[in-house]
Amino acid sequence: MLIDFVLNISLTISGIYLFHRIQYTEDSAKLSSPLFQVTLMITLAVLLLFVPIDYRGYSFSLFFVPMLLIQSKIYIKIAGMLIVAAAHYFLTGHGLVEIAIFAGLYLVVIFTIPFFKSLNTHIITWFNLVFTILFLTGIHFFIEPLILMQFIIVGAMSSAVMVTASTMYQDINSMVKVLNRLNTEDYTDHLTQLGNIKALDNEVNRLNNKTETISMLLIDIDHFKVINDMHDYTSGDAVIKQITGLLKNYVPTGGSIYRNSGEEFSMIIPDISFDRTVRLGEAIRNAVENTNFHVGENEVIKLTVSVGIGFKTPETTRRQLFKDADNMLHAAKKMGQNQVMFSPVIK
């Protein structure tokens, strides 16, 4: 019996780890998909049918434990239940009565669980213990009389497997989420959640051979250092967030916006005309100039931005796009700020 229990624990641990490892190698984004979770838990349930716990003349299988961990839509859970029920029928010597007891209790569970806002290890373990006791009670009345010790032993082992499975499953998912967040942060600005300079570079590379033209607007907040000096860095961060919200309203369809660094933003738009690009830059400049920005509960300030425009045609290079936009931004600063500067495009 002890060996069977150890096998159940080992199988659960190795199964969860192996499935996550294989899935993470292929595509970590699918780790949280309902299909992956259901496949994992159903496979574990079927495997546990092969290692029943024999005690006092009856073989108890803990196949239902991973089934209780499935977090998906009800119809998917029911489909999983039918698969496991079929496997139970063909792989064990137990009759249809035990399957019917499992199916009835499982249906009660899947219609009860949605009333809980969250399912942590503590809650799901209690669910499992109640399920185990009711399952054994069904066996006791409809299949074979059981003694109290069988209830205690199987209940304890079932709880141990559930704690192990739930804890490991949640820990691995937490680690994957951290890894995904770290990977995302390589291309995301933490404060604004906009793409950073790496994301900008990738987008320009992506568009370089796909579009006829690429418009780049470099947008820099004028005198931003004064805000931090006169107020504090928290106020500076608040202004950055407010500017971000304003700029998002001006991104044309197909365009994207990035925070390059500090107070500088960039906007990339494929396949729009040079004239429309200039009008967009002027609209942004005008909108910032006429907006009140909050730096405290009762204090507002006025801001301006300088905008440098770069425009890539099939005859120009990606490098020239960045260079032109940067040169024009510097020119706007030298011209007194609150300006939109661009090099005329010769047709």
Secondary structure, DSSP 8 states (H G I E B T S, - for coil): -HHHHHHHHHHHHHHHHHHHHHHHHHHGGGGG-HHHHHHHHHHHHHHHHTS-EEETTEEE--THHHHTT--S-HHHHHHHHHHHHHHHHHHSS--HHHHHHHHHHHHHHHHHGGGSS---HHHHHHHHHHHHHHHHHHHHHHT----HHHHHHHHHHHHHHHHHHHHHHHHHHHHHHHHHHHHHHTTB-TTT--B-HHHHHHHHHHHHTT-S-EEEEEEEETTHHHHHHHS-HHHHHHHHHHHHHHHHTT--TT-EEEEEETTEEEEEEES--HHHHHHHHHHHHHHHHT-EEESSSS-EEE--EEEEEEEE-TTS-HHHHHHHHHHHHHHHHHTTSS-EEE-----
